[in-house]
């Protein structure tokens, strides 16, 4: 009897999980197919363009640009999201999939999409797929994903000045090339070791990565306290094979400590280190978006190490 | 010196008294009674009974694994004591000690190599000993508790090896121990306190080295010595199972331990000593660059005997990979002899001819199936992605565990339906699981590259 109960529970688990996965995936696939069908979207785009002579973002649509596809702009609500984009319900009830590029790019900028969130998406449609270039959030902030020419901003925009805010929304300053960091990377995992000036993180894959944090006092001054075992997210860059942390986020609390500016310069270097980095609020992992740090305070406020505004 | 060698009666009288005060029995013994007395009056030989079954002397029954463990333990004790005189357990000096052993101290490298290889071999031999006892049903009544003691000893041997792993304070040691201890982090409630106690702080550092050193040279060896003494005493009391063939009665003939068993053991010990010395002369124990807490190797792997667990963590939610699955396995291992009702097959390798075949087939299925599952999980299976609305301990823990449990139950019932007894079916299941863990360990050691990415050998 006991054995049968156990087998029953196991069977229900496995069959239930298989069924749920099948239904979920079928639904997701259907949604993707709907999003991929070009005609309804194009038709909708036309309607929308007619209805909105002045789009919600306030930027008029321009003519289609050859190889990168036709411009596309819609307002709607997020109904689902994954690592490559969002399922987007338009105002007329239609659903499309918006490709946003690598998730870590926008996640690194502090953007956290939620189902039900309303957005205005500007992008291009090419072969039935919508590639977002700019998202406008309900609070009015914008997230830039691609340049006007369709160049993804995550594909190394420093050299060609295509990083966000390289020309920038605020665009008031030019990066110091000596301090410029080319490749910011993000790692997530569990804090394994923590000692003066360095931390070690264990990723879910079991890889252990040590990185430099700079002066511990600096982030305790920011009222962020880490303990071994904390799930953390580290944004940093490699310098001579050594990972240098620019920003550490405590996942459970959402608290974030900023250690370096977008150019990789330590923020603990002394008074006035925030000066001259602009007062803008643009994005820009590779660009030099303003981080709004005052000379008297090392603590970042609304902007992350990337100076994001999203 | 013997009585014959003494010249004067006075000397004879005095020296004979001294000699007899040390060695009470006449050597060599002239009859069986004398031989039995030697065993009974000797501290060391007293681990054996005065007489043993002649059938159990057959090498292919025990492979001398228990004796080899004692030999390795003795080598470890001797070489370990020698190393204590050189080694300084501090981060600043530990690595220097290793370099000194390699380059300055006469025979230092040989002693360290002997210690290292004997320690690692001990883990392997302890597992093989466990398998030998299991596959010959050596845990049947009244030996159930001794089986549990043996498993505890295996855990202690692993602990001894693991604590010794850190002592060279090189990159391999530092990061293997960092990874190994981080596995404990997943144990609810006690995980963090135990880590704190072991490491002497939040991370591997000077306090950890001191703690591990103390555990390695004192606490764990003492515990092993105490348990081994008890374990051997129970073997004496419970008696070793007598080997026999299927459908044959056991040979009840007994012979004296001296010289029949002792001579075999002596030759066996000399042979292994020669092998170990030769091996340690030519193969150096690994020593990488000095530990660098700020720069981990990629991939950072645990000690080789923990790689099966590290591999499990790549496929299951940590609560399941690090706690539930190993915990259930250990519990099942401890309970195995208490589930066994078949006393008539004790002493028969794999219980029967059919049991032998089932074990072989199960081993192959376990190895192939595990490898297949690992590949599937690496490239296709994505339960958390397929079921994103479920918490990951369900989608990546309970659900895959339930699926595997169902497969195992199905396999057990299939083996039984083929006419095998409960014991043979359990044996097949154990073999499958052992083979699976063995395969996971091999994959972890050899087929995980940078970022723990799976390496496909033929690609």
Interface residues (C-beta under 8 A of the other chain):
Chain A: X7 X9 X10 X11 X13 X14 X17 X20 X21 X24 X25 X82 X190 X192 X193 X194 X195 X198 X200 X202 X205 X206 X207 X208 X209 X210 X211 X212 X227 X228 X229 X241 X242
Chain B: X175 X178 X179 X182 X185 X192 X195 X202 X203 X204 X205 X293 X294 X295 X296 X298 X299 X300 X301 X310 X313 X314 X383 X386 X387 X388 X389 X390 X395 X398 X399 X402 X403 X405 X406 X409 X451 X452
